[in-house]
Amino acid sequence: MRRLSSVWVLMLTAACVPSKEAESAGQIGCTPEEISISQEQSEFGLIQSGETWVAECRGRTFVCSQINQSGDDRGFFDSLLASEQVSCREAAAPPEAAPGGRTLATSPAGSANRIAATPPKGAAGFDFGETLEDASGRCEAAGETWRGSGSEDAPGKFGCSGPAASLGVEASVDVGFCAGRACTITINHVPRSDWSRSAVTLKANLETKYGPAQESSGSVPAHCRSDQAFTRCLEAQQAALQYKWSWAGGESIEMTVGKAQPTAHAAIRLVYRREGANLSAL
């Protein structure tokens, strides 16, 4: 009798899982009956798992993604997200290729990790290609304090006590210069609590804007998969995470969770970079 009950539970659970058509409908403004689903992919990340798929409706194509709770890590994911998150963005070109027919890069695992056609032009209120004077002016205009040493043409460390445009989280910003022009913008965020939730939220926001990360690495051991343990493991360098997005023009975004070096404090860092050789195009 107990075995039969288990079967019924599984059948009822499966019946309650919404279809991809239903999950996409609220995001793209079509009814489930009008939507065609293809290219379903499952991805198992380091602090979250998820799915991506392509939804087509009324001649328009959308790339959708969903953050899920997952398998043996369910207790860990329960502490990260109160519910699953679904987001869809309209594709600017056919799913198989980027503008110009160039096939977009995929992750080593072979999943279709397409990124947005338009790369970032900067971050946190700072732009690639601006001068040291421009960057410091933006910082001070936002009521923050500019710090730095060196010059535009010499190696140095420059930064702002906060973002020049609101990010919704507390953060400091470092700005690096190549040949006198801003080429790296690093956002440093140290959550006061809920490190795991902050990491998931920031990654989800990046993926909503730019698509799934093309590269990921790192590990979260089983004993680190609660929020308090996760924070301790980051400080002890027992856990670290890294995700990366990159574009053909030399732009990239790298998200790291953990320590940049042994003597540093753990942080969530978003490094926006544009190669110096491409700054003349700005």
URVEN-V63202 format. One line per field, one symbol per residue. ss: DSSP state (2 for helix, 1 for strand, 0 for the rest). psi: psi as a letter, one per 40 degrees, with the letter a starting at -180 (. if undefined). A space follows every 10 residues. Layout:
# URVEN-V63202
ss: ???
psi: ???
This chain:
# URVEN-V63202
ss: 0222222222 2222220002 2222222200 0222011111 1111000011 1111111001 1111111100 2222222200 0000111111 0000000022 2000000000 0000000000 0110011000 0222222222 2000011100 1001000111 0000000000 0111111100 1111111110 0000222222 2222222222 0000111111 0222002222 2222200011 1111110000 1111111100 0000001111 1111022222 20
psi: dddddddddd dddddehiid dddddedefi iddehhhifh ihhgadeiii iiihhhhfei hihiihhiih beeddddded hdiihhiiih heiideiihe ehhiiiidee iggiiidhii eaifeiiiei iddddddddd deeihhiiia ideihihiii eiieiheeih iihihiihfe ihehhhhhhg idifdddddd ddddddddde iihdiiiaig ideefidddd dddddefeii ihihiiidee iihhhihahd ideiiiihhh hhihhdeede e.
